[in-house]
Amino acid sequence: MRSADFGSIIKLTNEENWGFGARDLRRMRALEPKGCLVAALDGRPVGLTTAISYGKKLGWIGNVVVARMYRNAGIGSGLVQTAIRHLLRSHVRSIALYSYLENKSMYERLGFRTVSGFLRLSISRRTQKRVTGNRQASFPEILKIDRRAFGADRTGLLRRLLSEFPRSWTWLLRGSAVLGYALVKQYQDSSEIGPSVCEQMNQDAVGTLLESSLALASKWPVEVSVPESNRTVFETAIRLGFRVERKGVVMCLTSTDRIRISPAIVAFGFLDKG
């Protein structure tokens, strides 16, 4: 992906209402330039996917999109296969991705299997603000609990997000120890909560993180993707006024190690919008 492609790619992702801007594309390219893959026709981008490796443990494929008039011609499959080859050259032990249900069969044909499900939720109105206090959390402590929950090292991604959204983080503290955190990312016409982790998994703690995140959101609606298996998070979100918009699955390449979804995950948040 080149800077000259950004305008065409944003038009492409706008077809799916992702709300990406040049900042999002610059982030993807900065984190893993060789993993940002564009399918072009006569020099014009008609498809995109991104791949990132988190150390040697995990590779993730996201942002798979093809212009509507060129779908069902193998472009999406070709992009994903190229992303797989890129990640395998990085010697990652697992390769995973998100898929909405309508795209699941394509990934199954490419060798992926379902590991778990997720729910895409949204809320379109402001709720009562809640803050977690004005004490500063230790960012190394946030990195530590994220690594424990995620199972791989997202330091590069989280540091990049900290530089882009320095005032969009909330956290739970016990003394100086970080028990949970959440990030709110802003897109062109919406906000997204995630990633978010909470090692104190109960409705009060999760509610504090979600309400504090809503107070930080500057654009509405606010979206969040939560593990289907985490009923505490789902029930708390519904109580706060979120509603289910879509369902999807987390999938793992069968030829690599199986990934595990930690019960400490409140909200997914990788390079794509879930």
Stockholm file with secondary structure:
# STOCKHOLM 1.0

chainA/1-274         MRSADFGSIIKLTNEENWGFGARDLRRMRALEPKGCLVAALDGRPVGLTTAISYGKKLGWIGNVVVARMYRNAGIGSGLVQTAIRHLLRSHVRSIALYSYLENKSMYERLGFRTVSGFLRLSISRRTQKRVTGNRQASFPEILKIDRRAFGADRTGLLRRLLSEFPRSWTWLLRGSAVLGYALVKQYQDSSEIGPSVCEQMNQDAVGTLLESSLALASKWPVEVSVPESNRTVFETAIRLGFRVERKGVVMCLTSTDRIRISPAIVAFGFLDKG
#=GR chainA/1-274 SS CCGGGHHHHHHHHHTTTCCCCHHHHHHHHHHCGGGEEEEEETTEEEEEEEEEEETTTEEEEEEEEECGGGTTSSHHHHHHHHHHHHHHHTTCSEEEEEEEGGGHHHHHHTTEEEEEEEEEEEECSCCCCCCCCSCCCCHHHHHHHHHHHHSSCCHHHHHHHHHHCTTCEEEEEETTEEEEEEEEEECSSCEEEEEEEESSCSHHHHHHHHHHHHHHCCSSSEEEEEETTCHHHHHHHHHTTCEEEEEEEEEEETTSCCCCCCTTEEECCSSSCC
#=GC SS_cons         CCGGGHHHHHHHHHTTTCCCCHHHHHHHHHHCGGGEEEEEETTEEEEEEEEEEETTTEEEEEEEEECGGGTTSSHHHHHHHHHHHHHHHTTCSEEEEEEEGGGHHHHHHTTEEEEEEEEEEEECSCCCCCCCCSCCCCHHHHHHHHHHHHSSCCHHHHHHHHHHCTTCEEEEEETTEEEEEEEEEECSSCEEEEEEEESSCSHHHHHHHHHHHHHHCCSSSEEEEEETTCHHHHHHHHHTTCEEEEEEEEEEETTSCCCCCCTTEEECCSSSCC
//
